[in-house]
Amino acid sequence: MKIKHIAVSLLAITSTQIFADECLYPNNAPLVLGDGSQKIIQQQARNTWQDWIWRGQVYKCQSVGVQRCDYQWSKAVATAYAWNIGGTLNLDELPVVGKYLPGSINGGFTKTKTLTTTFGWNVSLEPGYSAQPIQVVTRRWMRGVYKGVYVQTGGMCNGSTKWAISPRPDRTSMYRWDANRIGTSWQSNVAVNSYATYHVFK
């Protein structure tokens, strides 16, 4: 009874391993990122910087003859911006399976967002000062790694091993998903916040 139970268990494990492999032809790299790859942040800068993605017309309060100017600019503005700037991830070395990579910071897989603002609030200006409506994205430099990759098993998509003779191209394109394997590193200036305001200056 114990021998039969062990044999069934081994068969189940073997079957699971066989069906866990996937054909990712024509990929032939040792590691391949997938839609399940997770972006892990390992380091980020303490300071942030502002990216002004839109600037409206400047209004200036006259210098003489007034005690103050109450300025209100009314308009709805929608501006698309990149979630990341200057991301580095060499996909020539580590290809990607799927249409997109969630949380990606690579230029080829950049997420875009839209900041929509309905300006209409007041700002009080002292004589000689100017105001300009702006939309701001706050960015922070970050770097880390991608965790979770497809690992090449050495098998071919036609079911033979890489040492067997086959009429098909010699492509070892069978992969197995490894959720804990580190795939590659990345770094980028990432958008962490967005807002709209008036830029007041003299």
trRosetta pair geometry for C-beta under 8 A, 3 or more apart (Angstrom, degrees):
i j d omega theta_ij theta_ji phi_ij phi_ji
1 4 5.8 -55 -150 36 29 111
1 5 6.4 30 151 -20 63 107
2 5 5.6 -54 -148 36 33 113
2 6 6.3 33 153 -20 66 105
3 6 5.7 -53 -148 36 31 111
3 7 6.3 33 153 -20 65 106
4 7 5.7 -54 -147 35 31 113
4 8 6.4 30 155 -17 64 106
5 8 5.9 -55 -149 37 29 110
5 9 6.4 31 152 -20 63 108
6 9 5.6 -56 -149 36 31 113
6 10 6.3 31 154 -18 66 105
7 10 5.8 -53 -148 36 30 110
7 11 6.4 31 153 -19 64 107
8 11 5.6 -54 -148 36 31 113
8 12 6.4 33 153 -21 64 105
9 12 5.7 -54 -150 34 31 112
9 13 6.4 29 153 -17 65 105
10 13 5.7 -54 -147 37 32 110
10 14 6.2 32 155 -19 66 108
11 14 5.7 -54 -145 38 29 112
11 15 6.2 30 156 -20 64 108
12 15 5.8 -54 -145 36 28 111
12 16 6.4 32 154 -22 62 105
13 16 5.7 -55 -151 33 30 113
13 17 6.5 27 154 -17 64 105
14 17 5.9 -58 -152 36 31 109
14 18 6.4 31 153 -21 66 106
15 18 5.7 -53 -147 34 32 112
15 19 6.3 14 161 -4 67 110
16 19 6.4 -66 -145 47 26 98
16 20 6.0 34 155 -33 64 110
17 20 5.6 -52 -143 26 29 117
17 21 7.4 36 157 -27 58 95
17 176 7.9 -15 -161 -118 72 139
18 21 6.5 -55 -172 17 32 108
20 176 5.6 45 123 -137 102 97
20 177 7.1 -114 176 31 95 87
21 153 5.7 -51 -121 2 119 158
21 155 6.4 14 -172 54 154 141
21 174 4.9 10 177 -178 121 108
21 175 6.8 147 -156 73 70 29
21 176 5.3 -48 -98 -76 66 85
22 150 7.1 -77 60 -135 115 127
22 174 7.1 152 75 -154 31 60
22 175 5.5 -31 64 66 84 84
22 176 7.4 143 15 -90 77 36
22 177 7.4 42 7 -34 123 92
23 157 3.9 78 -135 -122 125 102
23 173 5.7 53 -160 111 70 103
23 174 5.9 -36 -93 -96 60 65
23 175 7.8 136 -108 19 13 79
24 27 4.4 -21 123 40 105 125
24 32 6.0 -170 140 57 162 168
24 97 5.7 -73 -141 -91 122 140
24 150 6.2 85 -33 143 158 161
24 173 5.4 -143 66 176 61 92
24 174 7.7 131 17 -119 79 17
24 175 4.9 5 3 8 125 128
25 157 4.9 -40 -37 -41 127 153
25 171 5.9 80 -121 124 100 143
25 173 4.0 86 -76 125 69 168
26 171 6.4 -80 -146 -145 67 152
26 173 6.6 -92 -145 -99 24 144
27 32 5.2 21 -177 -86 155 144
27 95 5.6 -150 -118 71 110 143
27 97 7.0 -60 -37 -71 151 105
27 150 7.9 65 110 92 156 137
27 173 5.7 118 69 -138 67 96
27 175 7.4 -4 91 -38 129 134
28 152 7.7 53 -168 -109 40 140
28 171 5.6 -102 -86 -150 115 83
28 172 6.4 92 -140 56 85 68
28 173 6.0 -61 -83 -83 67 80
29 32 5.9 125 69 -68 107 83
29 93 7.4 124 -141 167 141 40
29 94 6.6 176 143 -118 155 41
29 95 5.7 154 13 13 139 100
29 152 7.1 -160 102 -45 40 127
30 151 7.3 -11 163 -151 69 64
30 152 5.1 -101 -141 17 41 123
31 94 5.8 -21 94 -130 99 98
31 149 4.7 8 -168 154 102 146
31 150 6.9 141 -162 75 50 58
31 151 6.2 -17 -105 -103 72 59
31 152 7.2 -98 -60 -10 35 89
31 181 7.2 -152 -127 136 121 133
31 183 5.5 175 156 -135 134 82
31 184 7.7 163 104 -40 136 92
32 94 7.0 167 -115 -173 34 68
32 95 5.3 -23 -128 75 91 85
32 96 7.1 154 -177 -105 79 19
32 97 5.5 56 149 -21 122 107
32 149 6.3 145 67 -175 38 90
32 150 4.2 -19 63 59 96 112
32 152 7.8 93 -9 -54 98 82
32 175 6.2 -56 34 -113 121 161
33 37 4.5 -31 -159 -31 91 158
33 91 7.9 -79 29 -122 127 87
33 94 5.9 68 -19 148 101 105
33 95 7.2 -155 32 104 80 38
33 96 4.6 -28 75 -108 104 75
33 97 7.1 -175 91 20 50 71
33 101 6.2 10 139 -113 128 134
33 146 6.0 -11 -115 139 120 155
33 149 5.8 -56 -92 -117 48 87
33 150 7.6 -119 -39 15 4 86
33 183 5.4 96 -83 174 88 164
33 184 7.3 -66 -59 18 119 112
34 37 5.5 136 56 -25 55 92
34 96 7.2 156 -88 -161 26 65
34 97 4.8 -18 -106 63 79 103
34 98 5.8 96 -162 -15 61 125
34 101 8.0 148 124 -111 19 89
34 148 7.1 -88 52 134 95 98
34 149 7.0 143 4 -138 88 39
34 150 5.6 89 -37 -29 118 102
34 177 7.1 -49 22 -115 154 105
35 97 7.4 -87 -16 97 77 74
35 98 3.9 172 -46 -138 101 172
35 99 7.6 25 -83 41 121 65
35 100 6.8 61 -114 77 97 59
35 101 6.5 -140 -111 -109 48 49
35 102 6.6 69 -170 -9 71 94
36 148 5.3 -107 119 152 87 140
36 177 7.1 27 64 -152 144 131
36 179 7.2 -67 140 -110 124 86
37 101 6.1 -19 61 -152 113 106
37 146 4.7 13 172 180 119 115
37 147 6.9 152 -161 72 69 36
37 148 4.5 -173 -113 83 50 97
37 149 6.3 39 -98 -79 111 61
37 183 6.2 -29 -135 4 130 150
38 102 7.9 -19 -109 82 52 105
38 103 7.3 27 -155 54 50 144
38 146 6.9 149 72 -157 39 62
38 147 5.0 -26 63 62 95 90
38 148 5.5 77 8 12 83 126
39 102 7.7 -132 -6 107 104 69
39 103 4.0 -133 11 126 130 124
39 104 7.0 -173 -63 -88 127 32
39 105 6.9 107 -129 -14 141 101
39 144 6.4 95 175 84 74 131
39 146 6.2 -34 -97 -101 52 72
39 186 7.1 -50 -136 48 99 144
40 144 4.8 -156 97 168 61 127
40 145 5.3 -10 59 64 109 74
40 146 7.1 163 14 -104 86 19
40 147 5.1 54 -25 -12 126 115
41 44 6.1 3 179 -45 121 111
41 142 5.5 -47 -135 -172 107 126
41 143 7.8 107 -148 78 63 27
41 144 4.5 -113 -118 -54 26 145
42 143 6.3 -45 58 103 95 72
42 144 4.1 146 1 -114 83 74
42 145 6.4 48 -28 -1 127 86
43 142 7.0 162 91 -155 53 56
43 143 5.3 -3 61 58 96 90
43 144 7.0 175 24 -70 62 71
44 140 5.7 34 -175 143 111 121
44 141 6.8 158 -155 91 60 54
44 142 4.3 -16 -103 -104 91 83
44 143 7.7 177 -79 21 51 57
45 48 7.5 148 94 -75 107 43
45 140 5.7 -162 56 -170 93 82
45 141 4.2 56 -11 54 125 96
45 142 7.4 -109 5 -66 76 50
47 140 7.8 175 103 -124 37 85
48 138 5.0 20 161 -179 141 99
48 139 6.3 151 -164 75 87 37
48 140 4.8 -55 -105 -78 84 85
48 192 6.7 -102 -118 44 132 129
48 193 8.0 11 -165 31 161 110
49 138 7.6 155 77 -153 29 59
49 139 5.6 -28 64 64 78 91
49 140 7.9 147 18 -85 68 42
49 189 7.7 -38 51 -154 112 128
50 136 5.2 -35 -158 -158 107 113
50 137 7.4 133 -161 70 55 45
50 138 6.1 -34 -101 -100 62 62
50 139 7.7 153 -105 18 14 83
51 81 7.4 135 113 -163 128 139
51 85 7.4 155 -94 -20 152 148
51 136 7.0 133 69 -162 49 59
51 137 4.4 -25 65 66 104 96
51 138 7.7 -173 20 -81 80 15
51 139 5.5 51 -16 -14 116 121
51 191 7.6 -77 37 -98 134 94
52 55 6.0 38 155 -59 124 97
52 134 5.3 -49 -144 -166 109 123
52 135 7.2 118 -161 73 60 52
52 136 5.8 -33 -100 -101 61 71
52 199 8.0 0 -116 -56 138 142
53 79 5.1 145 125 136 114 139
53 81 4.6 -58 -122 -86 153 130
53 115 6.8 115 69 33 141 134
53 135 5.2 -53 64 96 92 103
53 136 7.3 159 12 -110 83 18
53 137 5.5 54 -27 -8 120 110
54 77 6.1 170 136 157 159 138
54 79 4.4 -134 -41 -74 131 156
54 115 7.8 -155 9 78 123 119
54 134 6.6 160 88 -155 63 51
54 135 4.2 33 44 30 104 111
55 132 5.9 1 -165 159 93 124
55 133 7.5 143 -161 86 42 57
55 134 5.3 -9 -105 -105 66 86
55 199 7.7 -28 -129 16 97 137
56 73 6.3 130 124 156 156 156
56 75 7.4 147 -119 54 140 136
56 77 7.4 -118 -71 -62 110 154
56 119 7.5 -32 -34 -23 161 167
56 132 6.0 173 67 -174 74 71
56 133 3.7 20 25 59 134 99
56 134 7.1 -131 12 -65 81 44
57 73 7.7 176 58 -130 88 139
57 132 7.2 -141 107 -131 24 81
57 133 7.9 25 43 28 53 95
58 130 5.3 8 -178 176 105 126
58 131 7.3 155 -155 79 60 36
58 132 4.6 -32 -100 -84 71 103
59 69 8.0 -156 140 133 111 140
59 71 5.2 151 101 -141 147 139
59 73 7.0 -162 -19 -64 136 115
59 125 7.9 -160 109 -21 100 158
59 130 6.4 162 85 -158 43 73
59 131 5.1 -15 62 60 96 87
59 132 7.3 170 19 -77 67 50
60 128 7.9 -24 -176 -165 96 25
60 129 7.5 -172 -148 105 64 30
60 130 4.2 -32 -98 -98 74 95
60 131 8.0 175 -82 19 34 61
61 66 6.7 -122 178 85 98 142
61 68 7.2 -37 -158 -170 151 42
61 69 3.5 -159 -116 11 112 139
61 71 7.3 -110 -65 -46 98 119
61 125 4.0 -178 -27 108 141 126
61 126 6.9 155 82 90 150 27
61 127 5.7 -125 125 -119 110 34
61 128 6.6 -29 85 20 90 21
61 129 5.4 16 36 59 116 69
61 130 7.1 -157 11 -82 71 41
61 131 7.8 56 -26 -6 96 96
62 65 6.3 -15 110 54 129 102
62 66 5.8 104 67 10 96 124
62 69 7.4 120 22 -61 66 131
62 127 6.6 -33 98 -144 51 86
62 128 7.7 -9 144 -64 24 45
63 127 5.2 91 -149 163 34 99
63 128 4.2 52 -109 -77 84 87
64 127 6.9 86 -64 -169 24 138
66 69 6.1 40 142 -60 151 82
66 127 5.6 157 75 -91 88 102
67 127 7.3 -85 -158 -40 12 109
68 124 5.4 2 171 -174 131 98
68 125 6.4 151 -168 75 75 46
68 126 6.1 -46 -113 -102 81 41
68 127 7.2 -100 -92 -40 36 69
69 124 7.3 152 78 -158 45 51
69 125 4.4 -18 61 60 97 103
69 127 7.6 114 -16 -87 98 49
69 129 7.9 -160 39 65 113 89
70 122 5.5 -14 -173 -162 96 119
70 123 7.6 156 -155 77 52 36
70 124 5.6 -24 -99 -100 68 71
70 125 7.8 -175 -79 18 21 77
71 122 6.9 137 71 -155 42 63
71 123 5.2 -26 64 64 95 86
71 124 7.7 165 17 -93 76 21
71 125 5.9 34 -8 -10 118 118
71 131 5.1 167 80 46 157 147
71 198 7.5 131 93 -141 120 156
72 120 6.6 25 -176 -168 105 42
72 121 6.9 -140 -128 112 91 18
72 122 4.9 -43 -76 -93 100 66
72 123 7.5 152 -80 16 52 67
73 119 5.1 -15 96 135 87 136
73 120 7.7 -104 86 -83 44 33
73 131 7.8 -163 -19 116 122 115
73 133 5.1 -120 79 -39 146 129
73 198 7.7 136 21 -98 119 111
74 119 6.1 -161 -119 99 26 81
74 120 4.7 49 -114 -103 83 81
75 118 7.7 -153 104 -149 29 52
75 119 5.4 11 51 48 67 108
75 133 7.8 162 51 71 108 169
76 116 7.1 3 -176 -174 94 90
76 117 7.2 176 -150 92 52 44
76 118 4.7 -19 -99 -102 82 77
76 119 7.6 -166 -81 19 31 69
77 116 7.3 176 91 -148 46 48
77 117 5.3 -8 58 60 90 90
77 118 8.0 168 19 -86 62 32
77 119 6.9 30 3 -12 108 105
77 133 7.7 148 -1 132 149 130
77 135 6.6 -141 106 -42 127 130
77 196 7.8 140 63 -117 116 144
78 114 5.6 8 -175 179 96 116
78 115 7.3 168 -150 84 49 44
78 116 4.4 -8 -103 -102 85 85
78 117 7.9 172 -79 20 43 58
79 114 6.8 159 79 -154 34 67
79 115 5.3 -15 61 58 89 92
79 116 8.0 172 20 -79 59 42
79 135 5.4 163 33 70 142 159
80 112 5.4 18 -177 172 106 120
80 113 7.2 165 -149 87 62 31
80 114 5.0 -36 -93 -95 66 80
81 112 6.9 163 80 -154 28 77
81 113 6.2 -24 62 65 78 78
81 114 7.6 139 15 -103 71 32
81 115 6.5 12 7 -3 119 108
81 137 5.5 -160 133 -47 161 151
81 191 7.0 112 116 -80 118 152
81 194 7.6 160 50 -109 143 137
82 85 5.9 111 92 -71 127 73
82 110 5.3 -25 -149 172 104 134
82 111 7.7 117 -162 79 57 49
82 112 6.0 -49 -101 -103 47 75
82 191 7.6 164 105 -26 54 124
83 105 8.0 -114 105 -110 99 65
83 110 6.4 174 41 -175 88 78
83 111 4.1 14 4 75 143 94
83 112 6.7 -136 -19 -90 86 22
83 113 5.8 87 -73 -10 89 105
83 190 6.8 -2 152 -151 76 73
83 191 5.2 -110 -154 29 49 116
84 87 4.7 43 134 -48 134 118
84 105 4.5 162 -121 -143 172 79
84 110 5.9 -134 51 -130 93 94
84 111 7.5 75 1 40 92 80
84 188 4.3 1 -167 162 122 142
84 189 6.6 139 -162 75 65 53
84 190 5.2 -23 -103 -102 87 65
84 191 7.0 -118 -69 -1 42 82
85 139 6.8 -17 25 -137 115 157
85 188 6.8 142 62 -173 39 90
85 189 4.6 -25 62 67 92 110
86 188 5.8 158 85 -138 69 66
86 189 5.5 51 44 11 112 100
87 104 7.8 93 167 149 162 72
87 105 3.8 -173 -127 148 133 81
87 106 5.2 -141 120 -97 128 23
87 107 5.7 179 62 -45 99 65
87 110 7.1 172 22 -89 137 94
87 186 6.4 -7 -165 -171 95 105
87 187 7.2 172 -141 88 52 41
87 188 3.6 -7 -94 -92 77 126
88 106 7.7 -10 151 -112 8 70
88 186 6.5 169 76 -148 62 57
88 187 5.5 4 41 52 104 83
88 188 7.0 -176 12 -67 62 78
89 94 7.6 -75 171 62 88 117
89 104 7.5 -105 37 -167 159 93
89 105 6.6 120 -21 79 125 79
89 106 4.0 -81 52 -85 120 107
89 146 7.9 67 -135 -26 132 127
89 184 6.2 108 -150 113 89 130
89 185 7.8 -156 -107 95 78 43
89 186 4.7 -13 -73 -103 107 97
90 93 4.4 39 113 18 114 110
90 94 6.6 92 90 20 72 88
90 184 7.3 -137 48 -166 77 148
91 94 6.2 -79 -129 74 40 64
91 95 6.0 70 178 -111 82 40
91 96 5.9 -44 -140 -13 118 101
91 106 6.3 78 -41 -165 114 158
91 108 6.2 -63 6 40 151 145
92 95 7.9 18 -134 -70 16 73
93 184 7.3 128 95 -107 111 140
94 149 7.8 -67 -163 -131 117 133
94 183 6.0 119 -166 167 146 102
94 184 4.8 -142 11 -40 165 141
96 101 5.6 -81 -148 -56 139 122
96 109 7.1 4 45 -57 177 143
97 150 6.5 35 8 -4 138 143
98 101 6.9 120 80 -72 120 64
100 104 7.0 -139 178 3 75 132
100 109 5.9 138 -148 -153 67 105
101 104 3.8 83 86 -64 103 125
101 106 7.3 44 54 27 136 115
101 109 4.9 26 34 168 99 161
103 111 7.9 -22 -102 -19 19 137
104 109 3.9 -11 104 108 155 122
104 110 7.3 -110 100 -81 99 28
104 111 7.0 135 56 -27 79 92
105 110 7.7 31 -157 -104 30 69
105 142 7.9 -141 -95 79 160 105
105 186 5.0 122 60 166 121 135
105 187 7.6 -140 117 93 145 12
105 188 3.9 -149 179 -1 128 151
105 190 6.5 -65 -112 -85 121 104
106 109 4.7 48 67 34 99 95
106 110 7.1 -120 92 -54 45 67
106 186 7.1 -95 -59 -125 78 122
107 110 5.7 -9 -147 -39 35 114
113 191 7.3 -134 32 85 133 156
113 194 7.6 -159 106 -18 132 156
115 135 5.2 144 107 -173 138 132
115 137 7.2 -141 -41 -71 146 94
115 194 4.9 -127 -98 158 127 140
115 196 7.2 152 158 -54 119 100
117 135 5.9 -165 -2 -94 140 108
117 196 3.9 72 -119 -35 154 162
119 133 5.1 -19 -106 -132 155 146
119 196 6.9 -118 -79 148 87 138
123 131 5.4 145 88 -125 139 153
123 198 4.7 -78 -45 47 161 161
123 200 6.6 -154 167 -73 137 119
125 129 4.4 -153 -168 80 99 111
125 130 7.3 51 -144 -86 145 9
125 131 5.8 -118 -72 -32 129 112
125 200 6.6 -167 -107 -139 91 113
126 129 5.0 74 59 -4 73 126
128 202 5.8 32 129 -142 95 104
129 200 5.9 15 169 -176 123 94
129 201 7.0 163 -159 88 80 23
129 202 5.1 -57 -106 -85 68 82
130 200 7.2 166 85 -151 45 50
130 201 5.7 -23 62 68 92 73
130 202 7.0 149 13 -101 81 31
131 198 4.7 -7 -167 178 107 123
131 199 7.0 146 -157 74 51 48
131 200 5.2 -16 -99 -98 78 73
132 198 6.7 140 65 -162 34 68
132 199 4.6 -20 62 57 93 101
132 201 7.7 -12 9 19 107 105
133 196 7.1 8 -174 -179 89 105
133 197 7.8 -177 -146 102 55 29
133 198 5.7 -43 -92 -102 52 70
133 199 7.8 178 -93 12 4 79
134 196 6.9 179 93 -150 47 65
134 197 6.2 -15 62 66 88 68
134 198 7.2 120 16 -129 82 21
134 199 4.9 48 -8 -25 131 110
135 194 7.2 11 176 -176 91 100
135 195 7.7 -171 -153 101 58 32
135 196 4.9 -30 -103 -99 68 88
136 194 6.7 172 93 -151 54 57
136 195 5.6 -12 62 65 98 72
136 196 7.0 161 16 -96 77 33
136 197 6.7 -10 1 22 123 101
137 191 4.9 -47 -179 -127 117 112
137 193 7.4 158 -160 87 50 48
137 194 4.8 -18 -106 -102 69 91
138 191 7.1 103 72 -155 49 63
138 192 5.5 -61 101 64 95 86
138 193 4.1 6 45 60 120 96
138 194 7.0 -150 15 -73 75 39
138 195 7.8 24 -18 12 105 96
139 189 4.6 39 163 166 130 98
139 190 6.3 155 -153 75 80 29
139 191 5.5 -47 -95 -90 79 48
139 192 6.7 133 -124 7 27 85
140 189 7.1 170 81 -154 20 64
140 190 6.0 -30 63 61 73 82
140 192 5.1 22 6 -18 112 136
141 187 7.4 12 -175 -178 87 95
141 188 7.5 -167 -143 106 57 29
141 189 5.3 -36 -89 -96 65 71
141 190 7.8 124 -119 13 17 76
142 187 6.9 -169 98 -145 47 59
142 188 6.4 -12 60 63 82 68
142 189 7.8 130 16 -112 72 24
142 190 5.1 -17 20 9 122 124
143 185 6.9 18 179 177 99 102
143 186 6.6 -173 -147 96 63 52
143 187 3.7 -13 -101 -101 100 91
143 188 7.7 137 -86 13 60 52
144 185 7.1 -169 109 -149 27 71
144 186 6.2 -10 64 58 65 87
144 187 7.9 140 14 -83 49 58
145 182 5.1 -12 160 -155 142 106
145 183 7.2 151 174 50 90 64
145 184 6.8 177 -150 94 75 28
145 185 5.1 -47 -97 -100 74 60
145 186 7.1 148 -107 14 23 79
146 149 7.2 89 116 -64 107 99
146 182 7.2 124 78 -162 52 57
146 183 4.3 -36 87 53 106 114
146 184 5.6 15 31 51 111 70
146 185 7.9 -153 4 -86 75 17
146 186 6.7 70 -37 -15 92 117
147 179 7.5 37 144 166 89 55
147 180 6.9 -24 -175 -148 103 30
147 181 7.3 153 -159 79 59 37
147 182 5.8 -34 -102 -100 69 61
147 183 7.2 -169 -92 2 16 88
148 177 7.4 3 -169 -173 84 92
148 178 7.1 -172 -139 96 45 53
148 179 4.8 -8 -109 -143 96 49
148 180 7.4 39 -79 -32 61 17
148 181 6.8 100 -107 55 17 72
148 183 7.1 -38 70 -27 40 117
149 177 7.8 -174 104 -145 27 56
149 178 6.1 -9 63 60 67 92
149 181 4.9 -84 39 92 97 116
149 182 7.7 7 -7 114 121 13
149 183 3.9 136 -65 -85 130 109
150 175 3.8 32 171 161 110 141
150 176 7.0 144 -157 65 68 24
150 177 5.7 -41 -99 -92 67 58
150 178 7.6 134 -120 16 18 77
151 175 6.2 143 66 -158 32 83
151 176 5.6 -31 61 63 89 79
151 177 7.7 135 14 -120 80 10
151 178 4.9 31 -13 -4 122 125
151 181 6.0 132 -59 -34 117 173
152 172 6.2 72 -174 122 117 106
152 173 7.9 -68 -128 -129 97 23
152 174 7.3 96 -156 78 61 55
152 175 5.7 -48 -93 -99 43 79
153 172 7.7 -144 72 171 57 101
153 174 4.8 -55 50 107 112 100
153 175 6.3 172 -9 -113 90 22
153 176 5.3 79 -62 -13 115 104
154 161 6.9 7 131 -158 97 80
154 162 5.1 -89 178 -10 80 126
154 172 5.4 -34 -150 -163 32 136
154 174 7.3 -37 61 63 32 106
155 159 7.6 -20 179 -148 113 22
155 160 7.6 165 -160 90 76 33
155 161 6.1 -63 -114 -113 68 52
155 162 7.0 -123 -103 -36 21 82
155 172 6.6 118 66 -154 20 83
155 174 3.6 -18 77 40 95 150
156 159 6.9 -36 82 36 84 23
156 160 5.1 -2 47 64 123 75
156 161 7.1 126 4 -168 94 5
156 162 6.3 139 -42 -82 95 59
156 164 7.8 -115 16 56 132 104
156 166 6.4 -146 106 5 169 167
156 168 7.1 141 170 84 134 125
156 170 7.8 -83 -101 -149 128 43
156 171 6.5 104 -134 79 90 60
156 172 5.9 -75 -78 -108 66 51
156 173 6.8 47 -143 30 49 74
156 174 6.4 -42 -1 -18 4 108
157 168 7.8 -104 65 133 93 155
157 171 6.9 -5 4 93 106 106
157 173 5.1 -12 -41 69 106 109
157 174 6.3 173 -74 -61 54 82
158 166 5.8 144 64 -154 146 142
158 168 5.2 152 -35 23 143 150
160 164 3.9 -111 179 69 121 138
160 166 5.1 -175 44 -66 151 126
161 164 5.1 104 53 -9 73 101
162 170 7.4 76 -153 -167 79 90
162 172 4.8 -9 -90 -86 120 120
166 170 7.4 141 58 -90 105 63
168 171 7.5 -74 136 27 101 96
178 181 3.9 55 105 -11 122 119
191 194 6.6 11 -178 -54 119 100
